[in-house]
Amino acid sequence: MKALFTGVYIILGLMFLPTICIAQFEAGTDNAALSFAATTTRVNASVLQNNPALITQINHISGGIDYTPSPFGLNELRQGNASFFYPLQDITLSTGYSNYGFELYSENRFYIGSGYEFNQYFAAGITLVYHNLSISNYGEANAIYPILGGTIKYSESLSGGIVIINPFNASPGNTEDQLPVIFRVGVNYCPVKSTALYLSIEKENDYPVSPKFGVEYIPVKYLKLRVGTSSEPDIYTAGFGILYDIFQIDYALVLHNILGNTHQFGIQIGFIQ
């Protein structure tokens, strides 16, 4: 009975409180530590979900996972992501999976994507998403939609990215507007080799524009320190990455002004830069 009431509470919260609750995080623990300001421009294990144009910059076998065990103190909102990249002669293929929720309400996504580099300045990519929504005693529904991405390299220290998620407003089942249409644009500036600045703007249909800012600093070879902030909703973030050989272990702390703290963990293989 307790599980039933908990499930009803969570489902109602997800349905009626989207403006104050970041129900789901973008993939990538390092992205989370940067307040998700780097999702359009940062090359990591989550580019399949965040900007497939960046897949063109991955030229070796690599992958990663991240896990958020209890967002805002609620185990029922747990989330995990995984991705894998395999380069061929002229193209890199990528596949991934994400899971969100618990036994009464869950969302599963399957990803496949790739990108194309037009020249040293421009690239584009596409990820196809198969989205499965399951609600206990109500059944399942599915949707298929793309993630479209592009990147531009202005110089060795300055780059930009643009992403549109679900541009055709696909939705599971016969109910409209269950999945958001999201537009993101961002820039990455590295004034010195040890410091990276990220700035992005996100617009989701029916919600205000959300600006995001993050900074990464590398004090020593095997450590990356990260902080960030964003508004709409107001969050503050911090985290670090520990590098060893081909491995990078990441941690992020997300502080929401209303809902409290969230811890996220991740490991990436083959993304040491």
C-alpha positions in Angstrom: 0.0 0.0 0.0 2.8 2.4 0.8 4.4 1.7 -2.6 1.1 2.5 -4.2 0.7 5.9 -2.5 4.3 6.7 -3.3 3.8 5.8 -6.9 0.7 8.0 -7.1 2.6 10.9 -5.5 5.5 10.6 -7.9 3.3 10.3 -11.0 1.2 13.3 -10.0 4.3 15.2 -9.3 5.8 14.5 -12.7 2.5 15.5 -14.4 1.7 18.7 -12.5 4.9 20.1 -11.2 7.3 20.2 -14.2 8.0 23.9 -13.8 9.7 23.4 -10.4 11.1 19.9 -10.7 13.9 18.9 -13.0 12.3 15.4 -13.3 15.0 14.1 -15.6 18.6 15.2 -16.0 20.5 15.3 -19.3 23.0 12.5 -19.7 26.6 13.1 -18.5 27.9 13.6 -14.9 30.4 16.1 -16.1 27.6 18.0 -17.8 25.6 18.0 -14.5 28.6 19.5 -12.6 28.6 22.3 -15.2 24.9 23.0 -14.8 24.3 21.4 -18.2 25.9 24.4 -19.9 28.2 22.2 -21.9 25.7 19.8 -23.5 26.0 21.3 -27.0 29.8 21.7 -27.2 31.5 19.2 -24.9 32.9 15.9 -26.3 32.1 13.1 -23.8 30.2 9.9 -23.5 26.9 11.7 -23.6 27.1 13.3 -27.0 24.8 10.7 -28.5 22.0 12.1 -26.3 23.1 15.7 -26.2 24.6 16.7 -29.5 25.3 14.0 -32.1 27.4 16.3 -34.3 30.1 15.9 -31.7 30.3 12.1 -32.5 32.5 13.2 -35.4 35.3 14.1 -33.0 35.4 10.5 -31.5 37.9 8.4 -33.4 38.4 5.4 -31.1 36.4 2.8 -29.3 34.9 4.4 -26.2 31.9 4.6 -23.9 30.5 5.6 -20.6 27.8 5.3 -18.0 26.3 7.6 -15.4 23.8 7.0 -12.6 21.7 9.2 -10.4 20.4 7.0 -7.6 18.1 9.4 -5.8 17.3 12.7 -7.4 16.0 15.2 -4.8 16.0 12.4 -2.3 13.5 10.3 -4.2 14.7 6.8 -5.2 11.7 6.5 -7.5 13.3 9.2 -9.8 16.5 7.2 -10.3 18.1 7.5 -13.7 20.9 5.8 -15.6 22.5 6.3 -19.0 24.9 4.3 -21.1 26.6 4.8 -24.5 29.1 3.1 -26.7 31.1 4.5 -29.7 32.6 2.4 -32.5 34.6 4.2 -35.3 34.7 2.8 -38.8 36.8 4.0 -41.7 34.8 7.1 -42.5 32.2 7.3 -39.8 31.7 6.7 -36.1 28.6 4.8 -35.0 27.0 5.1 -31.6 24.4 3.4 -29.6 23.0 4.0 -26.1 20.3 3.4 -23.5 18.7 5.3 -20.7 16.2 4.3 -17.9 14.2 6.5 -15.6 11.7 5.8 -12.9 10.6 2.7 -11.0 8.2 -0.2 -11.2 5.0 1.9 -11.3 6.3 4.5 -13.8 9.3 4.1 -16.0 10.7 5.5 -19.2 13.2 3.7 -21.4 15.1 5.2 -24.3 17.2 3.4 -27.0 19.5 5.6 -29.1 21.4 5.1 -32.3 23.3 8.0 -34.0 26.2 9.3 -36.0 27.5 12.5 -37.5 29.2 14.0 -40.5 32.1 16.4 -40.6 31.8 18.7 -43.7 35.2 20.3 -43.1 37.4 21.4 -40.1 34.8 24.0 -39.1 31.3 22.5 -39.5 29.7 19.2 -38.5 26.2 17.8 -38.1 24.7 14.7 -36.6 21.5 12.9 -35.9 20.4 10.5 -33.2 17.2 8.4 -33.5 15.4 7.8 -30.2 13.0 5.0 -29.5 11.1 6.1 -26.3 9.0 3.7 -24.3 6.7 4.9 -21.5 5.2 2.4 -19.1 2.7 3.1 -16.3 1.6 0.2 -14.1 -2.1 -0.8 -14.7 -2.3 1.6 -17.7 0.0 -0.1 -20.2 2.7 1.2 -22.5 3.2 3.7 -25.3 6.0 4.4 -27.6 7.4 7.2 -29.7 10.3 7.7 -32.2 11.9 11.0 -32.7 15.3 12.5 -33.7 17.9 14.6 -32.0 19.5 17.0 -34.5 22.8 18.7 -33.8 25.4 20.9 -35.3 28.7 22.4 -34.4 30.9 25.2 -35.6 34.6 25.7 -34.7 35.5 29.4 -34.8 39.1 28.9 -33.6 41.2 26.6 -31.5 39.8 28.2 -28.3 36.2 29.0 -29.3 33.4 26.7 -30.6 29.7 26.6 -30.7 26.8 24.1 -30.9 23.1 23.9 -31.6 20.6 21.1 -30.8 16.9 20.4 -31.4 15.4 17.5 -29.5 12.1 16.1 -30.8 11.6 18.8 -33.5 8.4 17.2 -34.8 6.7 17.1 -31.4 6.3 13.3 -31.3 4.4 11.9 -28.3 3.8 8.4 -27.0 0.4 7.0 -27.7 -2.5 9.2 -28.8 -1.9 12.0 -26.2 -0.2 15.1 -27.6 2.6 17.1 -26.0 3.8 14.5 -23.6 7.3 14.9 -24.7 8.9 18.3 -24.9 10.5 20.0 -27.9 13.8 21.4 -26.7 16.1 23.9 -28.4 19.6 24.6 -27.2 22.5 26.8 -28.3 25.8 27.1 -26.6 29.5 28.2 -26.8 32.7 26.9 -25.3 35.7 29.2 -24.8 39.1 28.1 -23.5 41.2 31.2 -22.6 44.0 29.0 -21.4 44.6 25.2 -21.7 43.6 24.6 -18.1 40.3 26.4 -18.1 37.1 26.0 -20.1 34.1 28.3 -20.0 30.6 27.1 -21.1 27.6 29.2 -21.8 24.3 27.9 -23.2 20.6 28.9 -23.6 17.8 26.3 -23.5 14.2 26.8 -24.6 11.5 24.2 -24.0 8.1 24.6 -25.4 5.7 26.4 -23.0 8.5 27.2 -20.5 10.8 30.2 -20.1 14.3 30.5 -21.6 16.9 28.9 -19.3 20.5 30.4 -19.4 23.3 28.1 -18.1 26.9 28.8 -17.2 29.7 26.5 -16.2 33.5 26.5 -15.6 36.0 23.7 -15.6 39.5 24.1 -14.2 42.4 21.6 -14.3 44.8 22.3 -11.5 46.8 19.2 -12.0 47.0 16.6 -14.8 44.7 14.0 -13.1 42.0 16.3 -11.7 39.2 18.4 -13.2 37.2 20.8 -11.0 33.8 22.0 -12.1 31.1 24.5 -11.0 28.0 25.9 -12.7 24.7 27.7 -12.3 21.5 28.1 -14.2 18.1 29.8 -13.9 14.6 28.6 -14.8 15.0 26.6 -12.7 17.5 28.0 -10.3 20.3 25.4 -9.6 23.9 25.5 -8.5 26.3 22.7 -9.3 29.8 21.5 -8.5 31.8 18.4 -9.1 35.1 16.8 -10.2 36.6 14.3 -12.5 39.5 12.0 -11.7 41.6 10.8 -14.6 43.7 7.7 -14.8 45.0 6.1 -18.0 41.9 5.8 -20.3 39.4 6.2 -17.4 37.6 9.2 -16.1 35.5 9.0 -12.9 33.1 11.8 -12.4 30.9 13.2 -9.6 28.4 16.0 -9.6 26.3 17.7 -6.9 23.2 19.5 -8.1 21.6 22.0 -5.6 18.0 23.0 -6.4 16.6 26.0 -4.6 13.4 24.3 -3.7 13.9 20.5 -4.0 17.3 20.1 -2.4 20.4 18.1 -3.4 21.1 15.4 -6.0 24.2 13.3 -6.4 25.3 11.9 -9.7 28.1 9.5 -10.6 29.7 8.4 -13.8 32.6 6.7 -15.5 33.9 7.4 -19.0 36.4 5.2 -21.0 38.5 6.7 -23.7 37.7 10.3 -23.3 40.9 11.6 -21.7 41.8 14.9 -23.3 
